[in-house]
């Protein structure tokens, strides 16, 4: 399941650089997470890094984008094959 940033976001800027998938960007008012890129850090870390560093705990699971651990792993592998993580 992808993550989502709620309206409680204070735009502190700590989540965006922590995302290894580059799934977080500034939206119109608050940061947003692209569900097509979010793997909950599967393939990189054991836990979602954005949620760990968020000082206001505003990054829950996005129930609109349900994915199993296997689906998240496949998404990570697809992104890797596309060269998404290369600098």
Secondary structure, DSSP 8 states (H G I E B T S, - for coil): --EEE-TT----STTGGG-TT--EEE-SSSEEE-TTT--TTTTT-SS-HHHHH-TT--EEE-TTS---HHHHHHHHHHHHHTTTT--
